[in-house]
């Protein structure tokens, strides 16, 4: 399944059904989403159509922050980075709320965290390259 995501044409050349892998990946993802929604509804005792709004953004932010922390594409490190990113993201939101920021502004705050997670690693890499160039000169 991972190889299909990397290069579907190569998988077809190997004789595997790339469309089947895509369908299996989507089925697995939908199963995990449905199972987590069912567990949440069971835990809370009710279900609402507005319950999942924003969870995709939170999950994406957690993955982006974790990827920025770890900085590698190896599977084990990527999973650990996602868990660390999730913990860090929740911690940042809790700190923002503890400081007395308005909960209605939470979307803005989370957008700023995601923006910083996207920009900060590239800025740090550029800074390191610049320092290396200055050290050589």
MDTraj code that builds the backbone (N, CA, C; nanometers):
import mdtraj as md
import numpy as np

residues = "UNK UNK UNK UNK UNK UNK UNK UNK UNK UNK UNK UNK UNK UNK UNK UNK UNK UNK UNK UNK UNK UNK UNK UNK UNK UNK UNK UNK UNK UNK UNK UNK UNK UNK UNK UNK UNK UNK UNK UNK UNK UNK UNK UNK UNK UNK UNK UNK UNK UNK UNK UNK UNK UNK UNK UNK UNK UNK UNK UNK UNK UNK UNK UNK UNK UNK UNK UNK UNK UNK UNK UNK UNK UNK UNK UNK UNK UNK UNK UNK UNK UNK UNK UNK UNK UNK UNK UNK UNK UNK UNK UNK UNK UNK UNK UNK UNK UNK UNK UNK UNK UNK UNK UNK UNK UNK UNK UNK UNK UNK UNK UNK UNK UNK UNK UNK UNK UNK UNK UNK UNK UNK UNK UNK UNK UNK UNK UNK UNK UNK UNK UNK UNK UNK UNK UNK UNK".split()
xyz = np.array([
    [0.0831, -0.1186, 0.0000],
    [0.0000, 0.0000, 0.0000],
    [0.0880, 0.1257, 0.0000],
    [0.1938, 0.1248, 0.0798],
    [0.2838, 0.2414, 0.0817],
    [0.3538, 0.2580, -0.0531],
    [0.3926, 0.1461, -0.1140],
    [0.4597, 0.1536, -0.2437],
    [0.3658, 0.2097, -0.3498],
    [0.2380, 0.1773, -0.3413],
    [0.1403, 0.2324, -0.4356],
    [0.1315, 0.3833, -0.4204],
    [0.1375, 0.4299, -0.2975],
    [0.1346, 0.5740, -0.2751],
    [0.2592, 0.6424, -0.3271],
    [0.3731, 0.5742, -0.3198],
    [0.4976, 0.6334, -0.3681],
    [0.5058, 0.6344, -0.5201],
    [0.4701, 0.5201, -0.5825],
    [0.4843, 0.5103, -0.7275],
    [0.3875, 0.4052, -0.7801],
    [0.2680, 0.4474, -0.8177],
    [0.1654, 0.3549, -0.8646],
    [0.2055, 0.2876, -0.9964],
    [0.2789, 0.3586, -1.0794],
    [0.3198, 0.3027, -1.2078],
    [0.4148, 0.1844, -1.1882],
    [0.5038, 0.1933, -1.0911],
    [0.5948, 0.0835, -1.0629],
    [0.5179, -0.0379, -1.0110],
    [0.4175, -0.0150, -0.9283],
    [0.3377, -0.1255, -0.8743],
    [0.2624, -0.1952, -0.9868],
    [0.2093, -0.1180, -1.0810],
    [0.1436, -0.1778, -1.1975],
    [0.2422, -0.2603, -1.2777],
    [0.3652, -0.2125, -1.2922],
    [0.4673, -0.2867, -1.3674],
    [0.5051, -0.4165, -1.2960],
    [0.4926, -0.4201, -1.1645],
    [0.5219, -0.5403, -1.0874],
    [0.4076, -0.6417, -1.0939],
    [0.2932, -0.6009, -1.1467],
    [0.1812, -0.6922, -1.1621],
    [0.0784, -0.6827, -1.0508],
    [0.0939, -0.5886, -0.9609],
    [-0.0035, -0.5723, -0.8531],
    [-0.1138, -0.4771, -0.8988],
    [-0.2283, -0.4887, -0.8364],
    [-0.3425, -0.4042, -0.8698],
    [-0.3364, -0.2775, -0.7856],
    [-0.2961, -0.1674, -0.8471],
    [-0.2816, -0.0433, -0.7725],
    [-0.4168, 0.0139, -0.7309],
    [-0.5203, -0.0052, -0.8120],
    [-0.6531, 0.0442, -0.7752],
    [-0.7072, -0.0272, -0.6512],
    [-0.6766, -0.1563, -0.6391],
    [-0.7182, -0.2308, -0.5207],
    [-0.6495, -0.1762, -0.3959],
    [-0.5225, -0.1406, -0.4081],
    [-0.4505, -0.0840, -0.2937],
    [-0.5092, 0.0505, -0.2526],
    [-0.5487, 0.1325, -0.3491],
    [-0.6108, 0.2613, -0.3186],
    [-0.7440, 0.2386, -0.2471],
    [-0.8230, 0.1451, -0.2973],
    [-0.9526, 0.1165, -0.2351],
    [-0.9330, 0.0615, -0.0943],
    [-0.8351, -0.0278, -0.0762],
    [-0.8081, -0.0811, 0.0573],
    [-0.7619, 0.0291, 0.1529],
    [-0.6800, 0.1208, 0.1055],
    [-0.6350, 0.2315, 0.1884],
    [-0.7502, 0.3213, 0.2303],
    [-0.8385, 0.3528, 0.1364],
    [-0.9551, 0.4348, 0.1700],
    [-1.0489, 0.3620, 0.2656],
    [-1.0661, 0.2306, 0.2437],
    [-1.1523, 0.1529, 0.3325],
    [-1.0947, 0.1493, 0.4740],
    [-0.9647, 0.1320, 0.4845],
    [-0.9005, 0.1298, 0.6163],
    [-0.9137, 0.2652, 0.6863],
    [-0.8918, 0.3726, 0.6118],
    [-0.9033, 0.5067, 0.6700],
    [-1.0464, 0.5337, 0.7159],
    [-1.1441, 0.4968, 0.6344],
    [-1.2837, 0.5191, 0.6721],
    [-1.3240, 0.4327, 0.7911],
    [-1.2711, 0.3110, 0.7975],
    [-1.2992, 0.2259, 0.9132],
    [-1.2451, 0.2896, 1.0408],
    [-1.1231, 0.3403, 1.0356],
    [-1.0644, 0.4019, 1.1545],
    [-1.1416, 0.5264, 1.1978],
    [-1.1865, 0.6050, 1.1027],
    [-1.2662, 0.7235, 1.1348],
    [-1.3999, 0.6827, 1.1960],
    [-1.4646, 0.5836, 1.1373],
    [-1.5937, 0.5389, 1.1897],
    [-1.5789, 0.4781, 1.3286],
    [-1.4745, 0.3997, 1.3493],
    [-1.4526, 0.3380, 1.4807],
    [-1.4245, 0.4437, 1.5869],
    [-1.3443, 0.5443, 1.5521],
    [-1.3158, 0.6486, 1.6513],
    [-1.4398, 0.7315, 1.6803],
    [-1.5224, 0.7592, 1.5801],
    [-1.6472, 0.8308, 1.6030],
    [-1.7434, 0.7504, 1.6890],
    [-1.7499, 0.6194, 1.6652],
    [-1.8370, 0.5342, 1.7456],
    [-1.7890, 0.5282, 1.8902],
    [-1.6581, 0.5189, 1.9093],
    [-1.6049, 0.5164, 2.0453],
    [-1.6297, 0.6491, 2.1177],
    [-1.6154, 0.7594, 2.0469],
    [-1.6413, 0.8899, 2.1073],
    [-1.7878, 0.9046, 2.1450],
    [-1.8787, 0.8627, 2.0565],
    [-2.0212, 0.8703, 2.0872],
    [-2.0556, 0.7795, 2.2050],
    [-1.9929, 0.6624, 2.2120],
    [-2.0159, 0.5718, 2.3242],
    [-1.9647, 0.6334, 2.4544],
    [-1.8498, 0.6963, 2.4484],
    [-1.7894, 0.7573, 2.5668],
    [-1.8728, 0.8749, 2.6181],
    [-1.9184, 0.9605, 2.5255],
    [-1.9927, 1.0797, 2.5656],
    [-2.1405, 1.0511, 2.5903],
    [-2.1904, 0.9429, 2.5343],
    [-2.3304, 0.9083, 2.5542],
    [-2.4250, 0.9729, 2.4548],
    [-2.3745, 1.0475, 2.3587],
    [-2.4588, 1.1085, 2.2560],
    [-2.3742, 1.1344, 2.1318],
    [-2.4409, 1.1601, 2.0216],
    [-2.3728, 1.1930, 1.8963],
    [-2.4387, 1.3172, 1.8371],
    [-2.3589, 1.4001, 1.7749],
    [-2.4069, 1.5241, 1.7151],
    [-2.3347, 1.5425, 1.5829],
    [-2.4020, 1.5992, 1.4859],
    [-2.3410, 1.6177, 1.3540],
    [-2.2258, 1.7171, 1.3577],
    [-2.2208, 1.8056, 1.4560],
    [-2.1163, 1.9067, 1.4651],
    [-1.9971, 1.8638, 1.5500],
    [-1.9961, 1.7389, 1.5981],
    [-1.8909, 1.6943, 1.6898],
    [-1.7526, 1.6910, 1.6250],
    [-1.7440, 1.6540, 1.4985],
    [-1.6139, 1.6345, 1.4355],
    [-1.5578, 1.7567, 1.3667],
    [-1.6308, 1.8665, 1.3679],
    [-1.5824, 1.9866, 1.3010],
    [-1.4559, 2.0350, 1.3714],
    [-1.3521, 2.0527, 1.2976],
    [-1.2268, 2.0996, 1.3541],
    [-1.1297, 1.9881, 1.3899],
    [-1.1764, 1.8647, 1.3996],
    [-1.0872, 1.7542, 1.4352],
    [-0.9859, 1.7265, 1.3235],
    [-1.0264, 1.7469, 1.2006],
    [-0.9327, 1.7264, 1.0896],
    [-0.8191, 1.8274, 1.0996],
    [-0.8534, 1.9502, 1.1322],
    [-0.7518, 2.0541, 1.1466],
    [-0.6594, 2.0220, 1.2633],
    [-0.7166, 1.9762, 1.3740],
    [-0.6355, 1.9408, 1.4903],
    [-0.5434, 1.8234, 1.4573],
    [-0.5970, 1.7241, 1.3881],
    [-0.5146, 1.6092, 1.3500],
    [-0.4040, 1.6488, 1.2535],
    [-0.4372, 1.7315, 1.1565],
    [-0.3377, 1.7796, 1.0608],
    [-0.2308, 1.8613, 1.1313],
    [-0.2721, 1.9454, 1.2226],
    [-0.1755, 2.0262, 1.2973],
    [-0.0832, 1.9369, 1.3794],
    [-0.1378, 1.8338, 1.4399],
    [-0.0559, 1.7416, 1.5190],
    [0.0474, 1.6712, 1.4317],
    [0.0057, 1.6269, 1.3151],
    [0.0984, 1.5582, 1.2249],
    [0.2054, 1.6537, 1.1737],
    [0.1667, 1.7757, 1.1388],
    [0.2632, 1.8734, 1.0879],
    [0.3643, 1.9099, 1.1959],
    [0.3167, 1.9333, 1.3179],
    [0.4084, 1.9665, 1.4269],
    [0.5008, 1.8485, 1.4559],
    [0.4464, 1.7275, 1.4572],
    [0.5290, 1.6094, 1.4809],
    [0.6323, 1.5877, 1.3729],
    [0.5945, 1.6115, 1.2483],
    [0.6891, 1.5982, 1.1375],
    [0.7995, 1.7025, 1.1485],
    [0.7627, 1.8216, 1.1926],
    [0.8630, 1.9259, 1.2111],
    [0.9582, 1.8907, 1.3249],
    [0.9069, 1.8259, 1.4281],
    [0.9918, 1.7862, 1.5409],
    [1.0893, 1.6764, 1.5031],
    [1.0387, 1.5745, 1.4330],
    [1.1200, 1.4571, 1.4032],
    [1.2081, 1.4810, 1.2812],
    [1.1496, 1.5298, 1.1732],
    [1.2261, 1.5632, 1.0543],
    [1.2730, 1.4453, 0.9715],
    [1.2067, 1.3297, 0.9818],
    [1.2429, 1.2143, 0.9010],
    [1.1170, 1.1467, 0.8503],
    [1.1311, 1.0659, 0.7465],
    [1.0168, 0.9969, 0.6892],
    [1.0090, 0.8500, 0.7303],
    [1.0966, 0.8048, 0.8189],
    [1.0910, 0.6659, 0.8634],
    [0.9630, 0.6448, 0.9434],
    [0.8993, 0.5303, 0.9223],
    [0.7653, 0.5063, 0.9746],
    [0.7585, 0.5161, 1.1265],
    [0.8484, 0.4514, 1.1965],
    [0.8457, 0.4536, 1.3425],
    [0.8643, 0.5933, 1.3979],
    [0.9575, 0.6662, 1.3407],
    [0.9809, 0.8034, 1.3853],
    [0.8637, 0.8939, 1.3487],
    [0.8019, 0.8688, 1.2328],
    [0.6871, 0.9499, 1.1923],
    [0.5696, 0.9284, 1.2870],
    [0.5474, 0.8045, 1.3299],
    [0.4395, 0.7771, 1.4251],
    [0.4702, 0.8421, 1.5593],
    [0.5935, 0.8255, 1.6059],
    [0.6323, 0.8884, 1.7328],
    [0.6218, 1.0404, 1.7233],
    [0.6609, 1.0967, 1.6101],
    [0.6501, 1.2410, 1.5901],
    [0.5055, 1.2877, 1.5909],
    [0.4151, 1.2093, 1.5323],
    [0.2740, 1.2464, 1.5331],
    [0.2175, 1.2455, 1.6747],
    [0.2572, 1.1460, 1.7545],
    [0.2114, 1.1412, 1.8935],
    [0.2677, 1.2602, 1.9715],
    [0.3969, 1.2869, 1.9520],
    [0.4577, 1.4022, 2.0202],
    [0.3942, 1.5329, 1.9739],
    [0.3653, 1.5437, 1.8447],
    [0.3007, 1.6632, 1.7925],
    [0.1613, 1.6816, 1.8488],
    [0.0891, 1.5726, 1.8665],
    [-0.0439, 1.5801, 1.9246],
    [-0.0380, 1.6299, 2.0688],
    [0.0557, 1.5734, 2.1439],
    [0.0708, 1.6164, 2.2835],
    [0.1121, 1.7630, 2.2904],
    [0.2085, 1.8020, 2.2075],
    [0.2553, 1.9406, 2.2076],
    [0.1454, 2.0363, 2.1648],
    [0.0685, 1.9972, 2.0638],
    [-0.0387, 2.0840, 2.0155],
    [-0.1447, 2.1042, 2.1241],
    [-0.1851, 1.9969, 2.1894],
    [-0.2832, 2.0089, 2.2984],
    [-0.2269, 2.0933, 2.4126],
    [-0.0992, 2.0771, 2.4391],
    [-0.0354, 2.1555, 2.5445],
    [-0.0346, 2.3041, 2.5088],
    [-0.0049, 2.3364, 2.3842],
    [-0.0052, 2.4760, 2.3407],
    [-0.1447, 2.5376, 2.3504],
    [-0.2467, 2.4610, 2.3126],
    [-0.3836, 2.5105, 2.3226],
    [-0.4219, 2.5307, 2.4696],
    [-0.3831, 2.4372, 2.5558],
    [-0.4135, 2.4507, 2.6989],
    [-0.3441, 2.5730, 2.7585],
    [-0.2193, 2.5963, 2.7177],
    [-0.1473, 2.7147, 2.7666],
    [-0.2155, 2.8421, 2.7181],
    [-0.2575, 2.8423, 2.5919],
    [-0.3256, 2.9602, 2.5374],
    [-0.4547, 2.9883, 2.6135],
    [-0.5291, 2.8848, 2.6470],
    [-0.6531, 2.9048, 2.7230],
    [-0.6243, 2.9435, 2.8676],
    [-0.5179, 2.8894, 2.9245],
    [-0.4831, 2.9208, 3.0635],
    [-0.4422, 3.0668, 3.0774],
    [-0.3794, 3.1229, 2.9734],
    [-0.3374, 3.2623, 2.9772],
    [-0.4549, 3.3591, 2.9672],
    [-0.5742, 3.3040, 2.9542],
    [-0.6920, 3.3884, 2.9521],
    [-0.7361, 3.4317, 2.8140],
    [-0.6849, 3.3674, 2.7105],
    [-0.7303, 3.4022, 2.5760],
    [-0.8727, 3.3530, 2.5557],
    [-0.9461, 3.4218, 2.4747],
    [-1.0853, 3.3910, 2.4501],
    [-1.0976, 3.2570, 2.3767],
    [-1.1793, 3.1624, 2.4258],
    [-1.1959, 3.0352, 2.3560],
    [-1.2543, 3.0502, 2.2161],
    [-1.3250, 3.1598, 2.1915],
    [-1.3783, 3.1831, 2.0568],
    [-1.2667, 3.2113, 1.9562],
    [-1.1531, 3.2557, 2.0048],
    [-1.0393, 3.2824, 1.9177],
    [-0.9508, 3.1598, 1.9000],
    [-0.9984, 3.0442, 1.9425],
    [-0.9182, 2.9224, 1.9381],
    [-0.8815, 2.8834, 1.7951],
    [-0.9707, 2.9079, 1.7008],
    [-0.9397, 2.8753, 1.5613],
    [-0.8222, 2.9590, 1.5106],
    [-0.8196, 3.0850, 1.5479],
    [-0.7078, 3.1714, 1.5100],
    [-0.5786, 3.1234, 1.5741],
    [-0.5864, 3.0870, 1.7002],
    [-0.4676, 3.0409, 1.7726],
    [-0.4145, 2.9124, 1.7107],
    [-0.5039, 2.8174, 1.6810],
    [-0.4593, 2.6921, 1.6204],
    [-0.4036, 2.7162, 1.4805],
    [-0.4619, 2.8090, 1.4074],
    [-0.4081, 2.8416, 1.2748],
    [-0.2671, 2.8992, 1.2864],
    [-0.2431, 2.9806, 1.3875],
    [-0.1085, 3.0348, 1.4096],
    [-0.0088, 2.9247, 1.4449],
    [-0.0512, 2.8281, 1.5278],
    [0.0367, 2.7163, 1.5615],
    [0.0731, 2.6358, 1.4376],
    [-0.0257, 2.6080, 1.3529],
    [0.0011, 2.5321, 1.2298],
    [0.0920, 2.6121, 1.1379],
    [0.0667, 2.7418, 1.1264],
    [0.1509, 2.8270, 1.0424],
    [0.2957, 2.8260, 1.0912],
    [0.3135, 2.8386, 1.2216],
    [0.4493, 2.8344, 1.2766],
    [0.5150, 2.6986, 1.2552],
    [0.4376, 2.5916, 1.2680],
    [0.4929, 2.4581, 1.2461],
    [0.5342, 2.4382, 1.1011],
    [0.4655, 2.5028, 1.0093],
    [0.5024, 2.4920, 0.8678],
    [0.6240, 2.5782, 0.8339],
    [0.6315, 2.6962, 0.8908],
    [0.7350, 2.7921, 0.8550],
    [0.8647, 2.7710, 0.9330],
    [0.8543, 2.7391, 1.0610],
    [0.9708, 2.7341, 1.1491],
    [1.0800, 2.6362, 1.1044],
    [1.0491, 2.5108, 1.0655],
    [1.1583, 2.4212, 1.0246],
    [1.2365, 2.4718, 0.9037],
    [1.1669, 2.5273, 0.8060],
    [1.2354, 2.5785, 0.6874],
    [1.3188, 2.7014, 0.7215],
    [1.2667, 2.7846, 0.8102],
    [1.3421, 2.9026, 0.8514],
    [1.4677, 2.8634, 0.9284],
    [1.4560, 2.7626, 1.0136],
    [1.5734, 2.7159, 1.0888],
    [1.6777, 2.6536, 0.9967],
    [1.6321, 2.5775, 0.8962],
    [1.7262, 2.5202, 0.7998],
    [1.7974, 2.6294, 0.7212],
    [1.7232, 2.7307, 0.6796],
    [1.7848, 2.8417, 0.6071],
    [1.8851, 2.9154, 0.6947],
    [1.8538, 2.9301, 0.8223],
    [1.9444, 2.9959, 0.9156],
    [2.0724, 2.9142, 0.9341],
    [2.0601, 2.7831, 0.9420],
    [2.1775, 2.6964, 0.9556],
    [2.2667, 2.7042, 0.8319],
    [2.2045, 2.7039, 0.7136],
    [2.2817, 2.7151, 0.5900],
    [2.3542, 2.8485, 0.5846],
    [2.2869, 2.9530, 0.6267],
    [2.3481, 3.0866, 0.6252],
    [2.4664, 3.0928, 0.7224],
    [2.4501, 3.0313, 0.8406],
    [2.5589, 3.0307, 0.9380],
    [2.6783, 2.9504, 0.8875],
    [2.6528, 2.8404, 0.8168],
    [2.7617, 2.7625, 0.7593],
    [2.8382, 2.8429, 0.6544],
    [2.7633, 2.9168, 0.5718],
    [2.8283, 2.9984, 0.4687],
    [2.9132, 3.1088, 0.5314],
    [2.8612, 3.1693, 0.6375],
    [2.9366, 3.2742, 0.7053],
    [3.0607, 3.2165, 0.7756],
    [3.0502, 3.0941, 0.8265],
    [3.1631, 3.0313, 0.8936],
    [3.2742, 2.9965, 0.7945],
    [3.2367, 2.9622, 0.6720],
    [3.3370, 2.9296, 0.5694],
    [3.4090, 3.0547, 0.5198],
    [3.3394, 3.1666, 0.5201],
    [3.3967, 3.2883, 0.4630],
    [3.4932, 3.3560, 0.5566],
])
top = md.Topology()
chain = top.add_chain()
for i, resn in enumerate(residues, 1):
    res = top.add_residue(resn, chain, resSeq=i)
    for name in ("N", "CA", "C"):
        top.add_atom(name, md.element.get_by_symbol(name[0]), res)
traj = md.Trajectory(xyz[None], top)
